[in-house]
Amino acid sequence: MSYENSNRGGNNFRNNYPQRQPNRFDFSEYKIKEWIQKEIDIDTVSFADKFGKSIQEGRMTTSQIRNIFGEMRRIQMNGYVSQKTSFLLLKPKLAYAVKRNENDGLRNFYEYFKIAYSSVDTKNDTNGTKQFKNMIELTEAILAYHKFYGGKE
């Protein structure tokens, strides 16, 4: 009998305590891509409400969401077209933040961000600018609801 399989304490910590299951948000019922590419509607606001609450409950901090949102605003102010490289680098920056600060809220925000990010047309500047604006507005609504539900710094 090997030591790993013995009942003598040691490295059986993982076996004695159940692993916490991540709380993943189900995006399948929402039309995020359509909202970004076409227009925001009343269902978008309902999604922002539910998702803002979910990421708050998942321990995402206001500063975590503001970091990425602030970068999005900077890109918008300087012009999406001239800042396209900065836009393209938002996804890896957020991925890094997720790995550094493992929490369900930030992980779920990253999943939302991947959908929204991939919905912006980076080949057509006119469409991309409009879609990026919709992405910012949706993200701002999520941020507002996150704060409403008690998002902490």
VMD Tcl script that builds the backbone (N, CA, C; Angstrom):
set m [mol new atoms 459]
animate dup $m
set s [atomselect $m all]
$s set {name element resname resid chain x y z} {
  {N N MET 1 A 0.847 -1.177 0.000}
  {CA C MET 1 A 0.000 0.000 0.000}
  {C C MET 1 A 0.894 1.241 0.000}
  {N N SER 2 A 0.618 2.162 -0.903}
  {CA C SER 2 A 1.432 3.372 -0.977}
  {C C SER 2 A 0.982 4.373 0.081}
  {N N TYR 3 A 1.872 5.300 0.386}
  {CA C TYR 3 A 1.583 6.308 1.402}
  {C C TYR 3 A 0.386 7.174 0.987}
  {N N GLU 4 A 0.285 7.501 -0.331}
  {CA C GLU 4 A -0.800 8.353 -0.809}
  {C C GLU 4 A -2.163 7.733 -0.540}
  {N N ASN 5 A -2.237 6.421 -0.551}
  {CA C ASN 5 A -3.521 5.750 -0.363}
  {C C ASN 5 A -3.778 5.346 1.084}
  {N N SER 6 A -2.851 5.627 1.973}
  {CA C SER 6 A -3.043 5.239 3.371}
  {C C SER 6 A -4.000 6.197 4.061}
  {N N ASN 7 A -4.498 5.823 5.188}
  {CA C ASN 7 A -5.416 6.655 5.964}
  {C C ASN 7 A -4.680 7.484 7.001}
  {N N ARG 8 A -3.399 7.675 6.870}
  {CA C ARG 8 A -2.581 8.377 7.851}
  {C C ARG 8 A -2.447 9.866 7.555}
  {N N GLY 9 A -3.467 10.602 7.526}
  {CA C GLY 9 A -3.348 12.055 7.345}
  {C C GLY 9 A -2.527 12.411 6.133}
  {N N GLY 10 A -1.617 13.308 6.324}
  {CA C GLY 10 A -0.712 13.696 5.244}
  {C C GLY 10 A -1.418 14.440 4.126}
  {N N ASN 11 A -1.245 13.960 2.910}
  {CA C ASN 11 A -1.742 14.668 1.731}
  {C C ASN 11 A -3.177 14.330 1.363}
  {N N ASN 12 A -3.978 13.946 2.318}
  {CA C ASN 12 A -5.372 13.636 2.020}
  {C C ASN 12 A -6.282 14.842 2.179}
  {N N PHE 13 A -5.719 16.023 2.315}
  {CA C PHE 13 A -6.507 17.239 2.515}
  {C C PHE 13 A -7.578 17.395 1.440}
  {N N ARG 14 A -7.206 17.219 0.185}
  {CA C ARG 14 A -8.159 17.382 -0.918}
  {C C ARG 14 A -9.261 16.343 -0.871}
  {N N ASN 15 A -8.952 15.172 -0.386}
  {CA C ASN 15 A -9.962 14.125 -0.312}
  {C C ASN 15 A -10.930 14.357 0.841}
  {N N ASN 16 A -10.477 15.023 1.895}
  {CA C ASN 16 A -11.312 15.233 3.071}
  {C C ASN 16 A -12.285 16.391 2.907}
  {N N TYR 17 A -11.981 17.331 2.049}
  {CA C TYR 17 A -12.820 18.507 1.860}
  {C C TYR 17 A -13.230 18.602 0.396}
  {N N PRO 18 A -14.518 18.750 0.157}
  {CA C PRO 18 A -14.952 18.839 -1.242}
  {C C PRO 18 A -14.437 20.118 -1.894}
  {N N GLN 19 A -14.084 20.013 -3.147}
  {CA C GLN 19 A -13.639 21.180 -3.901}
  {C C GLN 19 A -14.837 22.088 -4.162}
  {N N ARG 20 A -14.633 23.394 -4.033}
  {CA C ARG 20 A -15.704 24.344 -4.304}
  {C C ARG 20 A -15.927 24.403 -5.810}
  {N N GLN 21 A -17.164 24.247 -6.210}
  {CA C GLN 21 A -17.491 24.303 -7.627}
  {C C GLN 21 A -17.645 25.760 -8.059}
  {N N PRO 22 A -17.047 26.126 -9.175}
  {CA C PRO 22 A -17.176 27.506 -9.628}
  {C C PRO 22 A -18.626 27.819 -9.992}
  {N N ASN 23 A -19.018 29.052 -9.761}
  {CA C ASN 23 A -20.361 29.514 -10.075}
  {C C ASN 23 A -20.311 30.225 -11.425}
  {N N ARG 24 A -20.602 29.496 -12.487}
  {CA C ARG 24 A -20.521 30.043 -13.842}
  {C C ARG 24 A -21.870 30.626 -14.265}
  {N N PHE 25 A -21.825 31.794 -14.861}
  {CA C PHE 25 A -23.027 32.455 -15.369}
  {C C PHE 25 A -23.373 31.840 -16.716}
  {N N ASP 26 A -24.660 31.579 -16.956}
  {CA C ASP 26 A -25.105 30.983 -18.216}
  {C C ASP 26 A -25.457 32.092 -19.213}
  {N N PHE 27 A -24.613 32.262 -20.213}
  {CA C PHE 27 A -24.820 33.310 -21.211}
  {C C PHE 27 A -25.694 32.847 -22.375}
  {N N SER 28 A -26.026 31.562 -22.435}
  {CA C SER 28 A -26.678 31.000 -23.618}
  {C C SER 28 A -28.033 31.620 -23.941}
  {N N GLU 29 A -28.742 32.122 -22.942}
  {CA C GLU 29 A -30.072 32.680 -23.210}
  {C C GLU 29 A -30.043 34.168 -23.578}
  {N N TYR 30 A -28.869 34.749 -23.663}
  {CA C TYR 30 A -28.754 36.179 -23.938}
  {C C TYR 30 A -28.136 36.427 -25.306}
  {N N LYS 31 A -28.559 37.515 -25.962}
  {CA C LYS 31 A -28.126 37.845 -27.321}
  {C C LYS 31 A -27.045 38.925 -27.298}
  {N N ILE 32 A -25.987 38.688 -26.567}
  {CA C ILE 32 A -24.936 39.693 -26.398}
  {C C ILE 32 A -24.360 40.120 -27.748}
  {N N LYS 33 A -24.065 39.159 -28.589}
  {CA C LYS 33 A -23.482 39.465 -29.904}
  {C C LYS 33 A -24.417 40.374 -30.708}
  {N N GLU 34 A -25.704 40.061 -30.695}
  {CA C GLU 34 A -26.686 40.881 -31.425}
  {C C GLU 34 A -26.770 42.291 -30.837}
  {N N TRP 35 A -26.746 42.395 -29.512}
  {CA C TRP 35 A -26.814 43.711 -28.869}
  {C C TRP 35 A -25.609 44.568 -29.255}
  {N N ILE 36 A -24.446 43.952 -29.296}
  {CA C ILE 36 A -23.228 44.697 -29.636}
  {C C ILE 36 A -23.252 45.096 -31.114}
  {N N GLN 37 A -23.641 44.168 -31.976}
  {CA C GLN 37 A -23.559 44.421 -33.411}
  {C C GLN 37 A -24.702 45.261 -33.958}
  {N N LYS 38 A -25.866 45.201 -33.303}
  {CA C LYS 38 A -27.017 45.933 -33.839}
  {C C LYS 38 A -27.450 47.044 -32.914}
  {N N GLU 39 A -28.153 46.691 -31.839}
  {CA C GLU 39 A -28.615 47.730 -30.924}
  {C C GLU 39 A -28.947 47.151 -29.558}
  {N N ILE 40 A -28.899 48.019 -28.588}
  {CA C ILE 40 A -29.244 47.667 -27.220}
  {C C ILE 40 A -30.752 47.818 -27.071}
  {N N ASP 41 A -31.388 46.855 -26.379}
  {CA C ASP 41 A -32.827 46.917 -26.153}
  {C C ASP 41 A -33.136 46.657 -24.679}
  {N N ILE 42 A -34.410 46.524 -24.349}
  {CA C ILE 42 A -34.822 46.347 -22.954}
  {C C ILE 42 A -34.267 45.044 -22.362}
  {N N ASP 43 A -34.114 44.019 -23.187}
  {CA C ASP 43 A -33.531 42.759 -22.703}
  {C C ASP 43 A -32.075 42.950 -22.290}
  {N N THR 44 A -31.406 43.890 -22.935}
  {CA C THR 44 A -30.015 44.194 -22.595}
  {C C THR 44 A -29.923 44.714 -21.168}
  {N N VAL 45 A -30.855 45.582 -20.808}
  {CA C VAL 45 A -30.877 46.156 -19.462}
  {C C VAL 45 A -31.159 45.062 -18.432}
  {N N SER 46 A -32.075 44.163 -18.761}
  {CA C SER 46 A -32.379 43.041 -17.867}
  {C C SER 46 A -31.145 42.158 -17.661}
  {N N PHE 47 A -30.421 41.888 -18.752}
  {CA C PHE 47 A -29.186 41.115 -18.653}
  {C C PHE 47 A -28.171 41.829 -17.768}
  {N N ALA 48 A -27.983 43.133 -17.995}
  {CA C ALA 48 A -27.009 43.907 -17.207}
  {C C ALA 48 A -27.341 43.826 -15.725}
  {N N ASP 49 A -28.612 43.876 -15.386}
  {CA C ASP 49 A -29.067 43.769 -13.998}
  {C C ASP 49 A -28.676 42.408 -13.409}
  {N N LYS 50 A -29.069 41.336 -14.088}
  {CA C LYS 50 A -28.774 39.981 -13.588}
  {C C LYS 50 A -27.273 39.716 -13.525}
  {N N PHE 51 A -26.571 40.128 -14.572}
  {CA C PHE 51 A -25.141 39.859 -14.626}
  {C C PHE 51 A -24.373 40.718 -13.627}
  {N N GLY 52 A -24.765 41.975 -13.476}
  {CA C GLY 52 A -24.128 42.845 -12.478}
  {C C GLY 52 A -24.253 42.267 -11.079}
  {N N LYS 53 A -25.430 41.739 -10.771}
  {CA C LYS 53 A -25.643 41.104 -9.465}
  {C C LYS 53 A -24.783 39.848 -9.335}
  {N N SER 54 A -24.726 39.068 -10.398}
  {CA C SER 54 A -23.961 37.818 -10.381}
  {C C SER 54 A -22.471 38.059 -10.137}
  {N N ILE 55 A -21.889 39.036 -10.812}
  {CA C ILE 55 A -20.453 39.264 -10.621}
  {C C ILE 55 A -20.168 39.881 -9.259}
  {N N GLN 56 A -21.126 40.628 -8.721}
  {CA C GLN 56 A -20.963 41.159 -7.362}
  {C C GLN 56 A -20.964 40.001 -6.368}
  {N N GLU 57 A -21.896 39.067 -6.544}
  {CA C GLU 57 A -21.958 37.898 -5.666}
  {C C GLU 57 A -20.728 37.011 -5.837}
  {N N GLY 58 A -20.103 37.083 -7.015}
  {CA C GLY 58 A -18.891 36.319 -7.293}
  {C C GLY 58 A -17.621 36.998 -6.815}
  {N N ARG 59 A -17.763 38.077 -6.044}
  {CA C ARG 59 A -16.658 38.777 -5.394}
  {C C ARG 59 A -15.780 39.579 -6.358}
  {N N MET 60 A -16.328 39.991 -7.480}
  {CA C MET 60 A -15.568 40.890 -8.342}
  {C C MET 60 A -15.616 42.279 -7.723}
  {N N THR 61 A -14.466 42.920 -7.644}
  {CA C THR 61 A -14.418 44.242 -7.019}
  {C C THR 61 A -14.678 45.335 -8.056}
  {N N THR 62 A -15.102 46.479 -7.566}
  {CA C THR 62 A -15.338 47.627 -8.436}
  {C C THR 62 A -14.044 48.033 -9.135}
  {N N SER 63 A -12.933 47.977 -8.437}
  {CA C SER 63 A -11.663 48.386 -9.059}
  {C C SER 63 A -11.270 47.435 -10.192}
  {N N GLN 64 A -11.597 46.151 -10.073}
  {CA C GLN 64 A -11.276 45.211 -11.147}
  {C C GLN 64 A -12.046 45.553 -12.423}
  {N N ILE 65 A -13.339 45.826 -12.278}
  {CA C ILE 65 A -14.140 46.154 -13.463}
  {C C ILE 65 A -13.783 47.548 -13.982}
  {N N ARG 66 A -13.469 48.465 -13.079}
  {CA C ARG 66 A -13.111 49.830 -13.492}
  {C C ARG 66 A -11.781 49.857 -14.250}
  {N N ASN 67 A -10.852 48.982 -13.904}
  {CA C ASN 67 A -9.573 48.935 -14.626}
  {C C ASN 67 A -9.800 48.693 -16.111}
  {N N ILE 68 A -10.597 47.685 -16.426}
  {CA C ILE 68 A -10.831 47.369 -17.835}
  {C C ILE 68 A -11.742 48.413 -18.469}
  {N N PHE 69 A -12.757 48.874 -17.719}
  {CA C PHE 69 A -13.680 49.874 -18.257}
  {C C PHE 69 A -12.959 51.201 -18.508}
  {N N GLY 70 A -12.063 51.581 -17.624}
  {CA C GLY 70 A -11.282 52.804 -17.812}
  {C C GLY 70 A -10.443 52.749 -19.075}
  {N N GLU 71 A -9.867 51.591 -19.343}
  {CA C GLU 71 A -9.083 51.411 -20.568}
  {C C GLU 71 A -9.992 51.514 -21.797}
  {N N MET 72 A -11.201 50.962 -21.699}
  {CA C MET 72 A -12.154 51.056 -22.806}
  {C C MET 72 A -12.525 52.521 -23.070}
  {N N ARG 73 A -12.759 53.276 -22.013}
  {CA C ARG 73 A -13.093 54.705 -22.151}
  {C C ARG 73 A -11.932 55.482 -22.780}
  {N N ARG 74 A -10.709 55.154 -22.378}
  {CA C ARG 74 A -9.538 55.820 -22.946}
  {C C ARG 74 A -9.464 55.566 -24.452}
  {N N ILE 75 A -9.720 54.330 -24.848}
  {CA C ILE 75 A -9.720 53.979 -26.273}
  {C C ILE 75 A -10.796 54.776 -27.003}
  {N N GLN 76 A -11.971 54.864 -26.397}
  {CA C GLN 76 A -13.070 55.606 -27.015}
  {C C GLN 76 A -12.716 57.090 -27.169}
  {N N MET 77 A -12.152 57.681 -26.131}
  {CA C MET 77 A -11.820 59.109 -26.170}
  {C C MET 77 A -10.753 59.422 -27.218}
  {N N ASN 78 A -9.810 58.514 -27.397}
  {CA C ASN 78 A -8.740 58.726 -28.376}
  {C C ASN 78 A -9.128 58.262 -29.776}
  {N N GLY 79 A -10.286 57.636 -29.887}
  {CA C GLY 79 A -10.772 57.163 -31.181}
  {C C GLY 79 A -10.497 55.686 -31.369}
  {N N TYR 80 A -11.564 54.930 -31.540}
  {CA C TYR 80 A -11.447 53.478 -31.698}
  {C C TYR 80 A -10.490 53.113 -32.832}
  {N N VAL 81 A -10.616 53.790 -33.957}
  {CA C VAL 81 A -9.809 53.441 -35.133}
  {C C VAL 81 A -8.320 53.596 -34.844}
  {N N SER 82 A -7.929 54.699 -34.227}
  {CA C SER 82 A -6.505 54.925 -33.953}
  {C C SER 82 A -6.001 54.085 -32.775}
  {N N GLN 83 A -6.917 53.559 -31.987}
  {CA C GLN 83 A -6.547 52.781 -30.795}
  {C C GLN 83 A -6.891 51.297 -30.933}
  {N N LYS 84 A -7.045 50.831 -32.162}
  {CA C LYS 84 A -7.468 49.448 -32.390}
  {C C LYS 84 A -6.507 48.439 -31.754}
  {N N THR 85 A -5.224 48.717 -31.792}
  {CA C THR 85 A -4.248 47.816 -31.165}
  {C C THR 85 A -4.506 47.711 -29.669}
  {N N SER 86 A -4.775 48.834 -29.036}
  {CA C SER 86 A -5.086 48.816 -27.597}
  {C C SER 86 A -6.346 48.005 -27.333}
  {N N PHE 87 A -7.344 48.143 -28.221}
  {CA C PHE 87 A -8.558 47.340 -28.079}
  {C C PHE 87 A -8.231 45.855 -28.167}
  {N N LEU 88 A -7.447 45.481 -29.152}
  {CA C LEU 88 A -7.111 44.070 -29.343}
  {C C LEU 88 A -6.357 43.493 -28.144}
  {N N LEU 89 A -5.618 44.332 -27.434}
  {CA C LEU 89 A -4.843 43.866 -26.280}
  {C C LEU 89 A -5.644 43.835 -24.977}
  {N N LEU 90 A -6.892 44.298 -25.008}
  {CA C LEU 90 A -7.713 44.260 -23.792}
  {C C LEU 90 A -7.972 42.828 -23.316}
  {N N LYS 91 A -8.233 41.933 -24.251}
  {CA C LYS 91 A -8.554 40.550 -23.883}
  {C C LYS 91 A -7.403 39.877 -23.136}
  {N N PRO 92 A -6.157 39.927 -23.637}
  {CA C PRO 92 A -5.074 39.308 -22.867}
  {C C PRO 92 A -4.826 39.989 -21.520}
  {N N LYS 93 A -5.030 41.315 -21.441}
  {CA C LYS 93 A -4.868 42.003 -20.158}
  {C C LYS 93 A -5.880 41.494 -19.142}
  {N N LEU 94 A -7.106 41.312 -19.596}
  {CA C LEU 94 A -8.144 40.809 -18.702}
  {C C LEU 94 A -7.871 39.355 -18.320}
  {N N ALA 95 A -7.387 38.557 -19.258}
  {CA C ALA 95 A -7.045 37.161 -18.954}
  {C C ALA 95 A -5.985 37.100 -17.855}
  {N N TYR 96 A -5.014 37.981 -17.928}
  {CA C TYR 96 A -3.970 38.049 -16.903}
  {C C TYR 96 A -4.572 38.403 -15.543}
  {N N ALA 97 A -5.475 39.377 -15.528}
  {CA C ALA 97 A -6.126 39.782 -14.272}
  {C C ALA 97 A -6.929 38.629 -13.677}
  {N N VAL 98 A -7.587 37.850 -14.525}
  {CA C VAL 98 A -8.370 36.701 -14.052}
  {C C VAL 98 A -7.452 35.702 -13.359}
  {N N LYS 99 A -6.327 35.428 -13.946}
  {CA C LYS 99 A -5.398 34.452 -13.364}
  {C C LYS 99 A -4.804 34.958 -12.051}
  {N N ARG 100 A -4.528 36.244 -11.973}
  {CA C ARG 100 A -3.957 36.823 -10.748}
  {C C ARG 100 A -4.958 36.862 -9.596}
  {N N ASN 101 A -6.228 37.081 -9.896}
  {CA C ASN 101 A -7.255 37.282 -8.867}
  {C C ASN 101 A -8.395 36.297 -9.061}
  {N N GLU 102 A -8.130 35.037 -8.916}
  {CA C GLU 102 A -9.145 34.018 -9.159}
  {C C GLU 102 A -10.379 34.265 -8.302}
  {N N ASN 103 A -11.467 34.675 -8.932}
  {CA C ASN 103 A -12.773 34.697 -8.284}
  {C C ASN 103 A -13.834 34.510 -9.357}
  {N N ASP 104 A -14.990 34.000 -8.945}
  {CA C ASP 104 A -16.037 33.682 -9.911}
  {C C ASP 104 A -16.523 34.915 -10.663}
  {N N GLY 105 A -16.623 36.040 -9.963}
  {CA C GLY 105 A -17.108 37.253 -10.608}
  {C C GLY 105 A -16.217 37.698 -11.753}
  {N N LEU 106 A -14.922 37.737 -11.510}
  {CA C LEU 106 A -13.979 38.157 -12.546}
  {C C LEU 106 A -13.928 37.138 -13.681}
  {N N ARG 107 A -13.986 35.864 -13.348}
  {CA C ARG 107 A -14.002 34.808 -14.372}
  {C C ARG 107 A -15.242 34.959 -15.262}
  {N N ASN 108 A -16.414 35.191 -14.648}
  {CA C ASN 108 A -17.639 35.377 -15.428}
  {C C ASN 108 A -17.579 36.649 -16.266}
  {N N PHE 109 A -16.992 37.712 -15.715}
  {CA C PHE 109 A -16.842 38.945 -16.484}
  {C C PHE 109 A -15.965 38.690 -17.710}
  {N N TYR 110 A -14.922 37.901 -17.541}
  {CA C TYR 110 A -14.051 37.558 -18.666}
  {C C TYR 110 A -14.837 36.805 -19.745}
  {N N GLU 111 A -15.712 35.891 -19.321}
  {CA C GLU 111 A -16.525 35.142 -20.289}
  {C C GLU 111 A -17.455 36.089 -21.050}
  {N N TYR 112 A -18.076 37.041 -20.335}
  {CA C TYR 112 A -18.895 38.065 -21.003}
  {C C TYR 112 A -18.022 38.859 -21.979}
  {N N PHE 113 A -16.865 39.285 -21.499}
  {CA C PHE 113 A -15.986 40.137 -22.293}
  {C C PHE 113 A -15.573 39.442 -23.588}
  {N N LYS 114 A -15.283 38.146 -23.529}
  {CA C LYS 114 A -14.891 37.409 -24.735}
  {C C LYS 114 A -15.998 37.453 -25.786}
  {N N ILE 115 A -17.247 37.313 -25.353}
  {CA C ILE 115 A -18.374 37.354 -26.290}
  {C C ILE 115 A -18.503 38.755 -26.887}
  {N N ALA 116 A -18.491 39.767 -26.025}
  {CA C ALA 116 A -18.646 41.150 -26.487}
  {C C ALA 116 A -17.485 41.553 -27.398}
  {N N TYR 117 A -16.281 41.223 -26.987}
  {CA C TYR 117 A -15.049 41.556 -27.716}
  {C C TYR 117 A -15.077 40.955 -29.122}
  {N N SER 118 A -15.466 39.700 -29.217}
  {CA C SER 118 A -15.486 39.033 -30.526}
  {C C SER 118 A -16.628 39.536 -31.408}
  {N N SER 119 A -17.563 40.292 -30.838}
  {CA C SER 119 A -18.689 40.836 -31.600}
  {C C SER 119 A -18.341 42.145 -32.300}
  {N N VAL 120 A -17.219 42.747 -31.939}
  {CA C VAL 120 A -16.794 44.015 -32.542}
  {C C VAL 120 A -16.016 43.712 -33.823}
  {N N ASP 121 A -16.467 44.300 -34.922}
  {CA C ASP 121 A -15.840 44.102 -36.231}
  {C C ASP 121 A -14.547 44.923 -36.299}
  {N N THR 122 A -13.426 44.252 -36.234}
  {CA C THR 122 A -12.137 44.957 -36.261}
  {C C THR 122 A -11.636 45.200 -37.691}
  {N N LYS 123 A -12.338 44.671 -38.681}
  {CA C LYS 123 A -11.935 44.855 -40.086}
  {C C LYS 123 A -12.606 46.085 -40.710}
  {N N ASN 124 A -13.841 46.380 -40.271}
  {CA C ASN 124 A -14.599 47.508 -40.808}
  {C C ASN 124 A -14.659 48.599 -39.743}
  {N N ASP 125 A -13.965 49.707 -39.993}
  {CA C ASP 125 A -13.848 50.766 -38.982}
  {C C ASP 125 A -15.185 51.401 -38.609}
  {N N THR 126 A -16.068 51.602 -39.585}
  {CA C THR 126 A -17.369 52.219 -39.298}
  {C C THR 126 A -18.196 51.322 -38.388}
  {N N ASN 127 A -18.318 50.055 -38.762}
  {CA C ASN 127 A -19.063 49.104 -37.923}
  {C C ASN 127 A -18.379 48.918 -36.574}
  {N N GLY 128 A -17.069 48.781 -36.593}
  {CA C GLY 128 A -16.314 48.555 -35.362}
  {C C GLY 128 A -16.488 49.679 -34.359}
  {N N THR 129 A -16.483 50.916 -34.839}
  {CA C THR 129 A -16.653 52.064 -33.945}
  {C C THR 129 A -18.022 52.030 -33.276}
  {N N LYS 130 A -19.072 51.768 -34.057}
  {CA C LYS 130 A -20.431 51.702 -33.509}
  {C C LYS 130 A -20.562 50.530 -32.528}
  {N N GLN 131 A -20.009 49.395 -32.892}
  {CA C GLN 131 A -20.108 48.209 -32.047}
  {C C GLN 131 A -19.309 48.377 -30.762}
  {N N PHE 132 A -18.164 49.010 -30.849}
  {CA C PHE 132 A -17.373 49.276 -29.651}
  {C C PHE 132 A -18.144 50.196 -28.707}
  {N N LYS 133 A -18.840 51.192 -29.265}
  {CA C LYS 133 A -19.671 52.087 -28.454}
  {C C LYS 133 A -20.765 51.285 -27.734}
  {N N ASN 134 A -21.419 50.366 -28.443}
  {CA C ASN 134 A -22.443 49.520 -27.814}
  {C C ASN 134 A -21.837 48.656 -26.712}
  {N N MET 135 A -20.635 48.150 -26.957}
  {CA C MET 135 A -19.947 47.337 -25.953}
  {C C MET 135 A -19.673 48.161 -24.695}
  {N N ILE 136 A -19.232 49.394 -24.879}
  {CA C ILE 136 A -18.970 50.277 -23.737}
  {C C ILE 136 A -20.257 50.548 -22.964}
  {N N GLU 137 A -21.342 50.840 -23.684}
  {CA C GLU 137 A -22.606 51.136 -23.013}
  {C C GLU 137 A -23.117 49.938 -22.219}
  {N N LEU 138 A -23.008 48.742 -22.786}
  {CA C LEU 138 A -23.435 47.541 -22.068}
  {C C LEU 138 A -22.548 47.308 -20.847}
  {N N THR 139 A -21.251 47.460 -21.005}
  {CA C THR 139 A -20.327 47.272 -19.886}
  {C C THR 139 A -20.583 48.303 -18.792}
  {N N GLU 140 A -20.898 49.527 -19.181}
  {CA C GLU 140 A -21.211 50.567 -18.203}
  {C C GLU 140 A -22.480 50.220 -17.420}
  {N N ALA 141 A -23.478 49.660 -18.098}
  {CA C ALA 141 A -24.709 49.242 -17.418}
  {C C ALA 141 A -24.420 48.111 -16.431}
  {N N ILE 142 A -23.575 47.174 -16.822}
  {CA C ILE 142 A -23.180 46.080 -15.926}
  {C C ILE 142 A -22.470 46.647 -14.703}
  {N N LEU 143 A -21.549 47.576 -14.932}
  {CA C LEU 143 A -20.821 48.225 -13.843}
  {C C LEU 143 A -21.782 48.932 -12.889}
  {N N ALA 144 A -22.782 49.617 -13.435}
  {CA C ALA 144 A -23.757 50.331 -12.602}
  {C C ALA 144 A -24.534 49.355 -11.714}
  {N N TYR 145 A -24.988 48.256 -12.285}
  {CA C TYR 145 A -25.726 47.270 -11.484}
  {C C TYR 145 A -24.814 46.573 -10.482}
  {N N HIS 146 A -23.575 46.319 -10.865}
  {CA C HIS 146 A -22.612 45.725 -9.936}
  {C C HIS 146 A -22.495 46.608 -8.696}
  {N N LYS 147 A -22.343 47.894 -8.921}
  {CA C LYS 147 A -22.228 48.846 -7.813}
  {C C LYS 147 A -23.541 48.913 -7.021}
  {N N PHE 148 A -24.676 48.908 -7.714}
  {CA C PHE 148 A -25.994 48.952 -7.081}
  {C C PHE 148 A -26.172 47.793 -6.099}
  {N N TYR 149 A -25.699 46.626 -6.485}
  {CA C TYR 149 A -25.846 45.444 -5.634}
  {C C TYR 149 A -24.759 45.331 -4.570}
  {N N GLY 150 A -23.965 46.359 -4.423}
  {CA C GLY 150 A -23.007 46.383 -3.322}
  {C C GLY 150 A -21.592 46.044 -3.689}
  {N N GLY 151 A -21.224 46.190 -4.959}
  {CA C GLY 151 A -19.851 45.919 -5.383}
  {C C GLY 151 A -18.852 46.687 -4.537}
  {N N LYS 152 A -17.844 46.001 -4.069}
  {CA C LYS 152 A -16.838 46.592 -3.175}
  {C C LYS 152 A -15.596 46.983 -3.955}
  {N N GLU 153 A -14.843 47.912 -3.361}
  {CA C GLU 153 A -13.575 48.343 -3.952}
  {C C GLU 153 A -12.552 47.245 -3.852}
}
mol reanalyze $m
mol bondsrecalc $m
mol representation Tube
mol addrep $m
